[in-house]
Amino acid sequence: MQDPKLQIQMLHDRVMVRVTDGNGERRSSAGIVIPATAEVAKRLIWGEVYGVGQNVRTVKVGDRVLFGREEQYEVEVQGSTYLVMRERELHAVATERTEHGTGLYL
């Protein structure tokens, strides 16, 4: 007998995110290639929200969020890797709904 497909529902204040930016090489604003192995400081990364718990108030599915990769939980679902974290571990959200933004745009 095959296992039925079950829908994933996040609990409490948990957010499920998939990293959108690759962890490979990147370029500086001057065009210099920075290898993936170069670590100067702790770097925040962007990801897309794929699921939110019922107590999450500031982000919605589809928003882009900024967070640190340290101490996050990784889970693989149907061949894709996602990170699960608390809402308070997010540093910023990029959305069209913001009321008090920074004036910067992606």
Secondary structure by P-SEA (a helix, b strand, c coil): ccccbbbbbbcccbbbbbbcccccccccccccccccccccccccbbbbbcccccccccccccbbbbbbccbbbbbbcccbbbbbbccccccccccccccccccccc
